[in-house]
Amino acid sequence: MPAIQKQLLIEAAAEVEGAEEAFAVIVQRNLMLRDKVAQLENSVRTMQTLIPANHPT
């Protein structure tokens, strides 16, 4: 294999590896955000049950 082709393959492999790492970071952030949303939803449900108990209409 000519040196230029070998170098291009090495560079392409490095780009793929970088893209995989970036994708993994995005997936992790997505999971963290989903967890935060679930926590916020739980907090809202809790507040909805507490507000009527403290402020009867």
FENKAKA-V264963 format. One record per pair of residues at least 24 apart in sequence whose ideal C-beta (glycine too) atoms are under 10 Angstrom apart, sorted by sequence separation. I is the first residue (numbers start at 1). J is the second residue. D is the distance in Angstrom with one decimal. If there is no record, write none. Layout:
I|J|D, I|J|D
//
This chain:
none
//
